[in-house]
Amino acid sequence: MRILITNDDGINAPGLQVAEEIAAELAGPDGEVWVVAPAFEQSGVAHCISYAHPTMVARLSERRYAAEGSPADCVLAAVYDVMKDNPPDLVISGVNAGNNSGENAVYSGTVGGAMEAALQGLPAVALSQYFGQALRDQPDPFETARKHGAAIIRQLLDRADWTSDADFRLFYNLNFPPVPAAEVKGLRVVPQGRRVGPGFGVEPFIAPNGRRFLWVRGAPQDRPATPDSDVEANLDGYISVTPMRADLTCHASLSALQEALRG
């Protein structure tokens, strides 16, 4: 198996090393693990691409490249340049330092990388590690993802829907709970949820030169969320798996809207 890894935390992020370990286990001794990751952190860029300016790609070592762009740029660089003669069999995006459950998935570059892979017709999985109080004093905050990641992806490869004939191919968003690996309760397949209350906001900041800037700030990640959702599952100690696709249509509303606007 030939596996491509990208992320949004950057080429030197500790979670990328965890993803490489997971990929090496999946690929086996005869497989290949390739890395095309952002040269600098790209958290919060979602599915953006560098459409208005070029992306520089640098070869760091064998099968390891850094791109000055987003995770989606990295996938495009791999598919159409770095790995154009031998495309990957699987794309892993992550392991993100922090969860991409609930509304976080909308902003996530990690999810954006997996989404671009799916749009290119490739099987893809986004991996994120929920952080919290229970992991604060752990020597390895990625232990849960490290120990459970390969087994869950293997289950998905064996049993999940990977058909590529749909207009928008499925990809899978995995979030590991904020508990040590030994305390994981199991696996739940759940929809994307939403935490109660406002999400991201901004905080004004005056620089030493007197200019005014805005910092984007997040919200507490342990707030209650949609019942039976990815957030609730993670906070309850379960690994969550959510099937996703790039189709933003609200299909449940189509018929009612067509009827309302008829004539």
VEXMI-448284 format. One record per residue (C-alpha): x, y negated, z; residue in three letters. Coordinates in steps of 0.001 Angstrom, whole numbers, plus 500000, padded with zeros to 6 digits. Each point is the difference from the previous one (the first is absolute). Layout:
BEGIN
site east = X | north = Y | up = Z | code = ALA
...
***
This chain:
BEGIN
site east = 500000 | north = 500000 | up = 500000 | code = MET
site east = 501189 | north = 496506 | up = 499125 | code = ARG
site east = 498880 | north = 497412 | up = 502566 | code = ILE
site east = 500180 | north = 496205 | up = 499828 | code = LEU
site east = 500045 | north = 497967 | up = 503214 | code = ILE
site east = 499236 | north = 496323 | up = 500366 | code = THR
site east = 498870 | north = 497803 | up = 502908 | code = ASN
site east = 499288 | north = 496393 | up = 500942 | code = ASP
site east = 502380 | north = 499673 | up = 502960 | code = ASP
site east = 503072 | north = 500000 | up = 497765 | code = GLY
site east = 502816 | north = 502280 | up = 498910 | code = ILE
site east = 501652 | north = 499939 | up = 503456 | code = ASN
site east = 496868 | north = 500619 | up = 502078 | code = ALA
site east = 500110 | north = 502917 | up = 502476 | code = PRO
site east = 496631 | north = 501267 | up = 498771 | code = GLY
site east = 501468 | north = 500526 | up = 496535 | code = LEU
site east = 502484 | north = 502469 | up = 501459 | code = GLN
site east = 497086 | north = 501901 | up = 501541 | code = VAL
site east = 498294 | north = 500122 | up = 496603 | code = ALA
site east = 503221 | north = 501335 | up = 498469 | code = GLU
site east = 500075 | north = 502812 | up = 502563 | code = GLU
site east = 496362 | north = 500840 | up = 499288 | code = ILE
site east = 500623 | north = 499938 | up = 496252 | code = ALA
site east = 503108 | north = 502183 | up = 500288 | code = ALA
site east = 497998 | north = 502616 | up = 501890 | code = GLU
site east = 497262 | north = 499945 | up = 497373 | code = LEU
site east = 502342 | north = 500004 | up = 497009 | code = ALA
site east = 502074 | north = 502907 | up = 501251 | code = GLY
site east = 503618 | north = 500817 | up = 499107 | code = PRO
site east = 499306 | north = 499966 | up = 496252 | code = ASP
site east = 497999 | north = 496759 | up = 500027 | code = GLY
site east = 500953 | north = 496349 | up = 499674 | code = GLU
site east = 499288 | north = 497004 | up = 502223 | code = VAL
site east = 500220 | north = 496573 | up = 498370 | code = TRP
site east = 499743 | north = 496645 | up = 501776 | code = VAL
site east = 498961 | north = 496756 | up = 498329 | code = VAL
site east = 499206 | north = 497575 | up = 502809 | code = ALA
site east = 499870 | north = 496221 | up = 500457 | code = PRO
site east = 503330 | north = 498320 | up = 500629 | code = ALA
site east = 498295 | north = 497878 | up = 502688 | code = PHE
site east = 496934 | north = 500443 | up = 502183 | code = GLU
site east = 496732 | north = 499696 | up = 498082 | code = GLN
site east = 497438 | north = 500535 | up = 502760 | code = SER
site east = 496564 | north = 498589 | up = 499246 | code = GLY
site east = 500447 | north = 499704 | up = 496234 | code = VAL
site east = 497232 | north = 502560 | up = 499343 | code = ALA
site east = 499926 | north = 501092 | up = 496343 | code = HIS
site east = 501705 | north = 496949 | up = 498540 | code = CYS
site east = 502359 | north = 500267 | up = 497038 | code = ILE
site east = 502698 | north = 497584 | up = 498874 | code = SER
site east = 498177 | north = 499052 | up = 496827 | code = TYR
site east = 501403 | north = 496476 | up = 499660 | code = ALA
site east = 503697 | north = 500727 | up = 500552 | code = HIS
site east = 502435 | north = 502886 | up = 499371 | code = PRO
site east = 500990 | north = 502599 | up = 502583 | code = THR
site east = 503668 | north = 500806 | up = 500560 | code = MET
site east = 500702 | north = 503669 | up = 500701 | code = VAL
site east = 503327 | north = 501113 | up = 501501 | code = ALA
site east = 501326 | north = 503561 | up = 500205 | code = ARG
site east = 501344 | north = 500548 | up = 503519 | code = LEU
site east = 500931 | north = 503667 | up = 499660 | code = SER
site east = 498814 | north = 503133 | up = 498245 | code = GLU
site east = 496168 | north = 499956 | up = 499813 | code = ARG
site east = 499847 | north = 496913 | up = 502231 | code = ARG
site east = 499008 | north = 496555 | up = 498681 | code = TYR
site east = 499013 | north = 496634 | up = 501458 | code = ALA
site east = 497645 | north = 497667 | up = 498129 | code = ALA
site east = 499420 | north = 496316 | up = 500673 | code = GLU
site east = 496253 | north = 500390 | up = 499911 | code = GLY
site east = 496915 | north = 501501 | up = 501579 | code = SER
site east = 499266 | north = 503696 | up = 500600 | code = PRO
site east = 497831 | north = 500020 | up = 496869 | code = ALA
site east = 502943 | north = 498499 | up = 498077 | code = ASP
site east = 502177 | north = 502818 | up = 501319 | code = CYS
site east = 497586 | north = 502632 | up = 498722 | code = VAL
site east = 499902 | north = 498323 | up = 496589 | code = LEU
site east = 503804 | north = 499805 | up = 499971 | code = ALA
site east = 500235 | north = 503711 | up = 500772 | code = ALA
site east = 497391 | north = 501129 | up = 497483 | code = VAL
site east = 501147 | north = 497865 | up = 497070 | code = TYR
site east = 503738 | north = 499667 | up = 500644 | code = ASP
site east = 501777 | north = 501877 | up = 502767 | code = VAL
site east = 498122 | north = 503301 | up = 499550 | code = MET
site east = 498523 | north = 499483 | up = 496545 | code = LYS
site east = 501444 | north = 503256 | up = 498607 | code = ASP
site east = 498940 | north = 502101 | up = 503007 | code = ASN
site east = 496978 | north = 498495 | up = 501786 | code = PRO
site east = 499241 | north = 500955 | up = 503604 | code = PRO
site east = 497601 | north = 502771 | up = 500979 | code = ASP
site east = 499003 | north = 498111 | up = 503164 | code = LEU
site east = 500362 | north = 496457 | up = 501348 | code = VAL
site east = 500327 | north = 499351 | up = 503741 | code = ILE
site east = 499629 | north = 496406 | up = 501204 | code = SER
site east = 501222 | north = 499353 | up = 503546 | code = GLY
site east = 500431 | north = 500856 | up = 502760 | code = VAL
site east = 498700 | north = 496572 | up = 500974 | code = ASN
site east = 500966 | north = 498492 | up = 503352 | code = ALA
site east = 496472 | north = 499419 | up = 501248 | code = GLY
site east = 496570 | north = 501251 | up = 499042 | code = ASN
site east = 498167 | north = 499497 | up = 496752 | code = ASN
site east = 496621 | north = 501016 | up = 501356 | code = SER
site east = 496855 | north = 497916 | up = 499671 | code = GLY
site east = 500310 | north = 496560 | up = 498446 | code = GLU
site east = 503806 | north = 500272 | up = 500096 | code = ASN
site east = 499818 | north = 502249 | up = 496934 | code = ALA
site east = 498756 | north = 497074 | up = 497901 | code = VAL
site east = 503172 | north = 497988 | up = 500686 | code = TYR
site east = 502442 | north = 502905 | up = 500037 | code = SER
site east = 502909 | north = 500199 | up = 497592 | code = GLY
site east = 500354 | north = 503634 | up = 501040 | code = THR
site east = 496490 | north = 500754 | up = 498770 | code = VAL
site east = 500666 | north = 497794 | up = 496959 | code = GLY
site east = 502956 | north = 502161 | up = 498988 | code = GLY
site east = 497900 | north = 503163 | up = 500180 | code = ALA
site east = 497184 | north = 498297 | up = 498101 | code = MET
site east = 502322 | north = 499038 | up = 497151 | code = GLU
site east = 501271 | north = 503571 | up = 499798 | code = ALA
site east = 496420 | north = 501241 | up = 499728 | code = ALA
site east = 499290 | north = 497446 | up = 497261 | code = LEU
site east = 502993 | north = 501446 | up = 498161 | code = GLN
site east = 498425 | north = 503452 | up = 500234 | code = GLY
site east = 502273 | north = 501313 | up = 502762 | code = LEU
site east = 499037 | north = 501791 | up = 503222 | code = PRO
site east = 500690 | north = 497585 | up = 502850 | code = ALA
site east = 499844 | north = 499802 | up = 503791 | code = VAL
site east = 500441 | north = 496974 | up = 502285 | code = ALA
site east = 501455 | north = 500731 | up = 503454 | code = LEU
site east = 499832 | north = 497650 | up = 502998 | code = SER
site east = 500888 | north = 500372 | up = 503676 | code = GLN
site east = 497632 | north = 498301 | up = 502469 | code = TYR
site east = 501983 | north = 498374 | up = 502831 | code = PHE
site east = 498742 | north = 499508 | up = 503542 | code = GLY
site east = 500732 | north = 500144 | up = 503708 | code = GLN
site east = 500480 | north = 503786 | up = 500063 | code = ALA
site east = 502861 | north = 499732 | up = 497489 | code = LEU
site east = 501668 | north = 496916 | up = 501463 | code = ARG
site east = 502544 | north = 501927 | up = 502078 | code = ASP
site east = 500454 | north = 502898 | up = 497578 | code = GLN
site east = 503523 | north = 500349 | up = 498518 | code = PRO
site east = 498488 | north = 500659 | up = 496573 | code = ASP
site east = 496827 | north = 497975 | up = 499279 | code = PRO
site east = 499608 | north = 501923 | up = 496702 | code = PHE
site east = 500091 | north = 503425 | up = 501679 | code = GLU
site east = 496319 | north = 500718 | up = 499298 | code = THR
site east = 500329 | north = 499262 | up = 496282 | code = ALA
site east = 503321 | north = 501816 | up = 499851 | code = ARG
site east = 498645 | north = 503212 | up = 501518 | code = LYS
site east = 496559 | north = 500142 | up = 498377 | code = HIS
site east = 500472 | north = 498268 | up = 496650 | code = GLY
site east = 501249 | north = 502819 | up = 497792 | code = ALA
site east = 497422 | north = 502532 | up = 501214 | code = ALA
site east = 497069 | north = 497662 | up = 499333 | code = ILE
site east = 501220 | north = 499003 | up = 496541 | code = ILE
site east = 500464 | north = 503674 | up = 499204 | code = ARG
site east = 496365 | north = 500617 | up = 501001 | code = GLN
site east = 498900 | north = 497143 | up = 497758 | code = LEU
site east = 502022 | north = 501323 | up = 497076 | code = LEU
site east = 498438 | north = 503438 | up = 500435 | code = ASP
site east = 496385 | north = 499021 | up = 500714 | code = ARG
site east = 499202 | north = 496366 | up = 499131 | code = ALA
site east = 498563 | north = 498591 | up = 496791 | code = ASP
site east = 502864 | north = 499038 | up = 497692 | code = TRP
site east = 498091 | north = 500012 | up = 496713 | code = THR
site east = 501186 | north = 497259 | up = 497686 | code = SER
site east = 497096 | north = 499797 | up = 497544 | code = ASP
site east = 498061 | north = 497371 | up = 501981 | code = ALA
site east = 500228 | north = 496329 | up = 499079 | code = ASP
site east = 501666 | north = 499252 | up = 503341 | code = PHE
site east = 501999 | north = 502867 | up = 501428 | code = ARG
site east = 499763 | north = 500736 | up = 503718 | code = LEU
site east = 502907 | north = 499406 | up = 502361 | code = PHE
site east = 500183 | north = 500675 | up = 503728 | code = TYR
site east = 500616 | north = 497666 | up = 502935 | code = ASN
site east = 501482 | north = 501761 | up = 503051 | code = LEU
site east = 500337 | north = 498317 | up = 503384 | code = ASN
site east = 501777 | north = 501641 | up = 502917 | code = PHE
site east = 498602 | north = 499127 | up = 503448 | code = PRO
site east = 501829 | north = 497971 | up = 502671 | code = PRO
site east = 500826 | north = 503056 | up = 502120 | code = VAL
site east = 503012 | north = 502341 | up = 500242 | code = PRO
site east = 499982 | north = 502909 | up = 497543 | code = ALA
site east = 499139 | north = 502556 | up = 502689 | code = ALA
site east = 496853 | north = 498063 | up = 500958 | code = GLU
site east = 498450 | north = 499875 | up = 496523 | code = VAL
site east = 496499 | north = 501509 | up = 500241 | code = LYS
site east = 499680 | north = 500994 | up = 496372 | code = GLY
site east = 499049 | north = 498706 | up = 496583 | code = LEU
site east = 496842 | north = 498134 | up = 498974 | code = ARG
site east = 498812 | north = 499064 | up = 496512 | code = VAL
site east = 498251 | north = 496661 | up = 500483 | code = VAL
site east = 499061 | north = 496826 | up = 498109 | code = PRO
site east = 501780 | north = 496681 | up = 500334 | code = GLN
site east = 498631 | north = 498026 | up = 502930 | code = GLY
site east = 500069 | north = 496426 | up = 501225 | code = ARG
site east = 500969 | north = 498666 | up = 503409 | code = ARG
site east = 497534 | north = 497842 | up = 501914 | code = VAL
site east = 500650 | north = 496249 | up = 499835 | code = GLY
site east = 502183 | north = 497834 | up = 497770 | code = PRO
site east = 503111 | north = 501426 | up = 498373 | code = GLY
site east = 502977 | north = 498073 | up = 498690 | code = PHE
site east = 500197 | north = 496270 | up = 500642 | code = GLY
site east = 502547 | north = 497207 | up = 499878 | code = VAL
site east = 501900 | north = 498018 | up = 502624 | code = GLU
site east = 501478 | north = 496564 | up = 499195 | code = PRO
site east = 503708 | north = 499450 | up = 500654 | code = PHE
site east = 502029 | north = 496792 | up = 499827 | code = ILE
site east = 503559 | north = 500576 | up = 498741 | code = ALA
site east = 502988 | north = 498042 | up = 501415 | code = PRO
site east = 499909 | north = 497784 | up = 496898 | code = ASN
site east = 496410 | north = 499021 | up = 500813 | code = GLY
site east = 498370 | north = 501970 | up = 497229 | code = ARG
site east = 496849 | north = 501973 | up = 500756 | code = ARG
site east = 499803 | north = 503707 | up = 499233 | code = PHE
site east = 497517 | north = 502788 | up = 500688 | code = LEU
site east = 500888 | north = 503403 | up = 501423 | code = TRP
site east = 497606 | north = 502835 | up = 499208 | code = VAL
site east = 499168 | north = 501855 | up = 503213 | code = ARG
site east = 498232 | north = 503271 | up = 500511 | code = GLY
site east = 497458 | north = 501168 | up = 502531 | code = ALA
site east = 500095 | north = 502687 | up = 502729 | code = PRO
site east = 500071 | north = 503457 | up = 498442 | code = GLN
site east = 498264 | north = 501787 | up = 502858 | code = ASP
site east = 496609 | north = 498304 | up = 499586 | code = ARG
site east = 496870 | north = 502122 | up = 499438 | code = PRO
site east = 499263 | north = 500781 | up = 496371 | code = ALA
site east = 497442 | north = 501589 | up = 497703 | code = THR
site east = 498872 | north = 503332 | up = 501527 | code = PRO
site east = 501418 | north = 503160 | up = 498419 | code = ASP
site east = 502592 | north = 497984 | up = 498086 | code = SER
site east = 503770 | north = 500168 | up = 499564 | code = ASP
site east = 500594 | north = 497444 | up = 502767 | code = VAL
site east = 497837 | north = 501871 | up = 502491 | code = GLU
site east = 501642 | north = 503317 | up = 499119 | code = ALA
site east = 503500 | north = 498576 | up = 500448 | code = ASN
site east = 499225 | north = 498358 | up = 503335 | code = LEU
site east = 498531 | north = 503309 | up = 501160 | code = ASP
site east = 503259 | north = 501820 | up = 499209 | code = GLY
site east = 499186 | north = 501471 | up = 496574 | code = TYR
site east = 501856 | north = 499740 | up = 496717 | code = ILE
site east = 497645 | north = 498441 | up = 497462 | code = SER
site east = 499769 | north = 500781 | up = 496298 | code = VAL
site east = 497941 | north = 497696 | up = 497792 | code = THR
site east = 499473 | north = 500613 | up = 496275 | code = PRO
site east = 500235 | north = 496720 | up = 498084 | code = MET
site east = 499949 | north = 498674 | up = 496448 | code = ARG
site east = 500519 | north = 496667 | up = 498284 | code = ALA
site east = 496334 | north = 499685 | up = 498984 | code = ASP
site east = 498640 | north = 497013 | up = 501979 | code = LEU
site east = 496425 | north = 500421 | up = 498787 | code = THR
site east = 497322 | north = 500371 | up = 502688 | code = CYS
site east = 498160 | north = 502824 | up = 498224 | code = HIS
site east = 497322 | north = 500171 | up = 502701 | code = ALA
site east = 498895 | north = 496453 | up = 499063 | code = SER
site east = 499917 | north = 500359 | up = 496218 | code = LEU
site east = 496431 | north = 501245 | up = 499570 | code = SER
site east = 498473 | north = 497452 | up = 502385 | code = ALA
site east = 501910 | north = 497135 | up = 498387 | code = LEU
site east = 499034 | north = 501116 | up = 496505 | code = GLN
site east = 496363 | north = 500067 | up = 501054 | code = GLU
site east = 500216 | north = 496629 | up = 501742 | code = ALA
site east = 501571 | north = 498286 | up = 496999 | code = LEU
site east = 497949 | north = 501733 | up = 497310 | code = ARG
site east = 498447 | north = 497543 | up = 497580 | code = GLY
***
